[in-house]
Amino acid sequence: RVRRPNDHPEIERYNRTIDEEFLQMGNYIDDVDVLNRHLTDWLVEYNFKSPHQSLGYATPIEFLTEKLDKKVLPMCPIRTAT
């Protein structure tokens, strides 16, 4: 659906971040191959090297790794037929 940002807020925020922090900073390139290489480099920097204030100055990958390490996964009950 068009113009329904509440349908997929995470994707909408992701697109906004790329627009505001990558494209509007002068990284718009007509050559798709060059654009993809620059965008890939930027995404690696953004997600693996740059600390984010909203994540307690952790990088997104550090934040996610820590969150997953703390998550307790439910055990599946084992049943035997009698």
C-alpha positions, 0 to 999 in steps of 0.5 A: 500500500502506498503512503502507509509507513506504519505497515513496515516502520523498520523498513521505512526508517532504514530507507530514510536513514539511507536517504538522509545520511548517504544520498543527501550527503552527496553520494548519489551516483548515476552509475549503479555499480559504483553506487552499489559499491559506495553504498556497501562500504557505507553500510559496513561503516554504519553497522560495524564501525560507527557507534550510535548514541541511541544504542549506548554508543555501541555499533548496531552489530555489537548491540544485536550480538549482545541482545542475542547472547542474552536471549534465552531460547525456549526449550522444546518439550520432549515427549515419549509415547507410552 
